[in-house]
């Protein structure tokens, strides 16, 4: 019972991660980073659609903290 708050928050994070994977078809935590990474080489239109999805996932992760 004491951990139910944390379990709900972690569940929200996992749900957001699954939703983001369904929407953009890749996992942000496992993509290539750096100068030639996925986010830097993405076209502007796709990037503008992707940023709110990443933001939702990050908000859920920070809420879990």
C-alpha positions in Angstrom: 0.0 0.0 0.0 2.8 2.4 0.8 4.4 2.0 -2.6 1.1 2.5 -4.6 1.9 6.1 -5.4 5.3 5.2 -6.9 3.8 2.2 -8.8 1.2 4.5 -10.4 3.8 7.1 -11.4 6.1 4.4 -12.8 3.1 2.9 -14.6 2.4 6.3 -16.2 6.0 6.5 -17.4 5.8 3.1 -18.9 2.5 3.9 -20.6 4.0 7.2 -22.0 7.0 5.2 -23.3 4.8 2.7 -25.0 2.6 5.4 -26.5 5.6 7.3 -27.8 7.0 4.1 -29.3 3.7 3.5 -31.1 3.6 7.1 -32.4 7.2 7.5 -33.7 8.3 3.8 -34.1 11.5 4.1 -32.2 12.7 4.3 -28.6 14.3 7.6 -27.7 16.5 6.0 -25.1 18.2 3.7 -27.6 18.7 6.0 -30.7 22.0 7.2 -32.0 23.2 10.4 -30.3 25.8 13.0 -31.3 26.4 15.2 -34.3 24.9 12.6 -36.7 22.2 11.3 -34.4 18.5 10.6 -35.2 17.1 13.8 -33.8 19.7 16.1 -35.5 19.2 14.5 -38.9 15.4 14.5 -38.7 13.5 16.8 -41.0 11.8 19.9 -39.4 8.2 18.7 -39.9 8.8 15.3 -38.3 10.9 16.9 -35.5 8.1 19.3 -34.6 5.7 16.4 -34.3 8.2 14.4 -32.3 9.2 17.0 -29.7 5.8 17.0 -27.8 5.9 13.2 -27.6 9.4 13.3 -26.1 8.2 16.1 -23.7 5.3 13.9 -22.4 7.7 11.0 -21.8 10.2 13.2 -20.0 7.4 14.8 -17.8 6.3 11.3 -16.8 9.8 10.3 -16.0 10.5 13.4 -13.9 7.2 13.0 -12.1 8.3 9.5 -11.1 11.6 10.8 -9.6 
